[in-house]
């Protein structure tokens, strides 16, 4: 059974009926409910399709945060072979919120940097819910500079509510680390493709997403601040997050219209969490196509394209 979101209750009710009928079908001889099961399955599918055709920004935020949604480690496992993670920023410590290393994508060398939230209590605590400290961004800079030195394309996977705002992180230069990471992204002479797989939160996201091509999964969100934090600032009431999500235009569809992202990767019906393998495969196809297009450009052209892309944001609004 799936973990259902609040707005998916009609689907949950139908799936519950299907589950009970299937138990009855297998538990008692002579009881044939196959036709009823088929009818309910079609109704459940159609209801799910109708719900996901008209998701609000707040509902998309819930989907982006779904606990069963594929995370960075799932994309790495599904797309990257011979992946060798590298640890530490060579200055302070290892940050498990950022996974970084080298591997092969379609047989070609690639550097991979991603934010990992974890999928249960133990791994969420280990990865600090995907909220990186300064050493995480300094590790990202180390990997990007190494990739640049050896002419290896860079792929980044964005999934964070934001950089970690703890006292220790601020003391060790959180803002400076984010700025350096963003600067490094913009200065690379190799192709850089970023994919927002869940949440793209504030500077914590842009630090590894100042890319030649920024892709977003269909039900991901990307914003300057989380809806809850925005509501707390504007109204001192985090329960108004729904209103802020609507106002900030945080969905992939809105951001594509503004020219902030370049491509939307369609998810399986009901969100990436309902078919993680298919979602990862679709993301791989989009990454493959964009890396191939960028490989035709030389280093100076890649830097220039990246610079012009970000300078153009907002000019035509």
C-alpha positions, 0 to 999 in steps of 0.5 A: 500500500502507498503512503497517501497524501491528504488530497489523495483520500479518494484514491486511498478509499478506492484502493482500500476497497480493492485490497479488501476484495482481493483478499476475499477473492483469494480467501474463499472459493467460488467468490468471483469479484474480478470484474468488480476489482477491474472496475474499481482499479479503473476508477482509481486510475481515473481519479488519480489522473484527475487529481494530478492534472490540477495540483495546486502549488501546495499540493505539488510541495507535498508531492515533492516532499513525499517520503517514498519519492526517489532521492539522490542515492536512487538516481545515482544507483539507477543512472551511474555505474562505477560510482566512487564517492569522495568525502571531506572538504579538506578543511573541516569535516565530511558532510553526509548531506552532500553526496559527491564523486565520480562515475560513468553515465552511459559509459562516459566519465561524469562528476556527480554532486547531490543532496541526500535527504534520507528515507528513514529516521536513521538515514535522515539524521545521518544526512541531516535531512538534506540540509548541507553545512559549509563543508558540504558546499566546500566538498562540492567545490572540490569535486567541481574543480577536479572535474574542470581540471580533467574535462569531465562533465558535472551532474548535480541533483538538487533536493534540499529545503535549504542550507543548514542554518545552525550556529556552527554552520554560520560560524564556519562561513555558511554564506561564504561557502554557498557563494563560492560554490555558486561562483564555481558553478558559473566558472566551469569550462565543462558542461553542467546539468542540474536536475531538481528532483524534489525540493530546491530551496533557496541558496542551498539549492542554487549553490549547485544549480547555477548550470548550463541546463536546469531541469526539474521533475514534473512535481518538484518545487524550486523557490527562494524560501520554503512556503512555511518560512515565507508565511512565518515572515509575512504573517508570523503564521506558518499555517498560511504556507498554502497561500505563500506557495501559490504566490511564489510560483514555485512549480516547474510549470511556472518556472519554465514559463519564467525561463528560470528552468529549461526543461520539465521531466514528466513523472509517472502518473501519481508522482515519482514515488509511485514508480521510482524506476520509471521516474529515474529512467525518464530523468536519465533520458533528459540528462543524456540529451542535454549533456549531448547538446552541451558537449558540442560547445567549448569551455569559453562558450559554456561559461558564456552561455551559463552567464547569459542564461542567469543574467537574462532571468527576469528581463522579459517579465 
